[in-house]
Amino acid sequence: MFIDNVTIHIKAGDGGNGCVAFHREKYVAEGGPSGGDGGNGGNIIFKIDEGTNTLLAFRYKRKFVAENGGDGGTEKFHGKNGEDTVILVPPGTVIRDAETGRIIKDMSDCEPYVAMKGGRGGWGNKHFATPTRQIPRFAKPGLKGQEADVTLELKMLADVGLVGFPNVGKSSLLSVVSSARPKIANYHFTTLAPQLGVVKNGEDGFVIADIPGLIEGAAEGAGLGHDFLRHVDRCRLLIHVVDVSGMEGRDPVDDIKKINAELERYSPALASRPQIFAANKLDACDREAVDLDALEAYIKNELGCELFYISAATRQGVDELMYRTAELLSDLPPLTVYEPEAVPEPEMSDGEREITVNNVNGVYYVEGEWLMQLIDSVNFGDRESVAFFQRILRQSGVIDALTAKGCEDGDTVNIYDVEFDFIG
């Protein structure tokens, strides 16, 4: 089974919590705070697996979670850092944001990519000791690891793409110019998945991809549709294969127009790629049924492209076609690598933290993701910790936001189930 588009959920590990502890040792007075920091959460890392060309490994496993960091310990012991989770993908996989379609990373090079960073471990209470606060009874919790739904879209890394109607001989051509062994049979849609082959050209070479055949109406889902055309998105050159045998009663010129129309409907950029035409099955050509002069005039005069008469079965003209392909590739730009798309910046002023305040039956509910972290870090049984909490609310603008909503002294404020009376 060939799978080239999947959506998965990835989550980096959460940071471990800082520890509240105090040094206790015989004959040692005033040991002081000794709570250690939490460990960092593990990252989600994508890495290229050179031996694969399908996303079949993601057919049943769609959720990847990295290890959480360990909590800090007493005696200033640091919590264990979480293990990274490495996800192996085929070369050419494009990682997109599942919701917006934004390109996050094109895995076309060999460098591992950190897609989601683990949360930082929280500070232990040893960090909060000051000359005036010598017994801090609070610590910071670890931060949450990043998480998201992402789409993995495989776009094969091929220099040349073979396009054309089904059963025109694309697979046969691939089999004689490379070591690839695609299935070959005399019926439509023999090729159900893209096939790659390497064409040797002296010390150099290039990669050629056989794309399952298109038919008219592929944009509406006829035949195999457009699903596999993403694998020629990167191709620098297209070899357009047409059948000139006349055995199926089709007009080669009409076939070319229909295939180019489908390429245009899929992607105008793809349709504008350089093309050379391979008139295949010349050994079986019925000169009375196929007008080769009209075909040559259309390709050379109207399209301004080169035409090669070949027979994949007898290798007639195949070497000349490959030599010319290599020459054209030497003058064309390198394979397309998709640049990451920028994340839109939130419209917030410097230092502002986003919150919402709602008055429900006289109770003012305050919400904001960062407030959840703050609540977890406060020891409400300790006076200094509560004073720290109140100071953060005032500095971050929460008190001002409550006042703007009409909150007055004595009114009840609820922040994630922590209720207190408002004092402006």
Stockholm file with secondary structure:
# STOCKHOLM 1.0

chainA/1-424         MFIDNVTIHIKAGDGGNGCVAFHREKYVAEGGPSGGDGGNGGNIIFKIDEGTNTLLAFRYKRKFVAENGGDGGTEKFHGKNGEDTVILVPPGTVIRDAETGRIIKDMSDCEPYVAMKGGRGGWGNKHFATPTRQIPRFAKPGLKGQEADVTLELKMLADVGLVGFPNVGKSSLLSVVSSARPKIANYHFTTLAPQLGVVKNGEDGFVIADIPGLIEGAAEGAGLGHDFLRHVDRCRLLIHVVDVSGMEGRDPVDDIKKINAELERYSPALASRPQIFAANKLDACDREAVDLDALEAYIKNELGCELFYISAATRQGVDELMYRTAELLSDLPPLTVYEPEAVPEPEMSDGEREITVNNVNGVYYVEGEWLMQLIDSVNFGDRESVAFFQRILRQSGVIDALTAKGCEDGDTVNIYDVEFDFIG
#=GR chainA/1-424 SS CCCCEEEEEEECCCCCCCCCCBCCBTTBCCCCBCCCCCCCCCCEEEEECTTCCSCGGGTTCCEEECCCCCCCCSTTCCCCCCCCEEEEECTTEEEEETTTCCEEEEECSSSCEEEECCCCCCCCGGGGCCSSCCSCCCCCCCCCCCEEEEEEEECCCCSEEEECSTTSSHHHHHHHHSSCCCCCCSSTTCCCSCEEEEEEETTEEEEEEECCCCCTTGGGTCTTTTGGGGGGSSCSEEEEEEECSCTTCCCHHHHHHHHHHHHHHHCHHHHTSCEEEEEECGGGCCTTTSCHHHHHHIIIIISCCEEEECBTTTTBTHHHHHHHHHHHHHHSCCCCCCCCCCCCCCCCCTTCCCCEEEEETTEEEEECHHHHHHHHHCCTTSHHHHHHHHHHHHHTTHHHHHHHTTCCTTCEEEETTEEEECCC
#=GC SS_cons         CCCCEEEEEEECCCCCCCCCCBCCBTTBCCCCBCCCCCCCCCCEEEEECTTCCSCGGGTTCCEEECCCCCCCCSTTCCCCCCCCEEEEECTTEEEEETTTCCEEEEECSSSCEEEECCCCCCCCGGGGCCSSCCSCCCCCCCCCCCEEEEEEEECCCCSEEEECSTTSSHHHHHHHHSSCCCCCCSSTTCCCSCEEEEEEETTEEEEEEECCCCCTTGGGTCTTTTGGGGGGSSCSEEEEEEECSCTTCCCHHHHHHHHHHHHHHHCHHHHTSCEEEEEECGGGCCTTTSCHHHHHHIIIIISCCEEEECBTTTTBTHHHHHHHHHHHHHHSCCCCCCCCCCCCCCCCCTTCCCCEEEEETTEEEEECHHHHHHHHHCCTTSHHHHHHHHHHHHHTTHHHHHHHTTCCTTCEEEETTEEEECCC
//
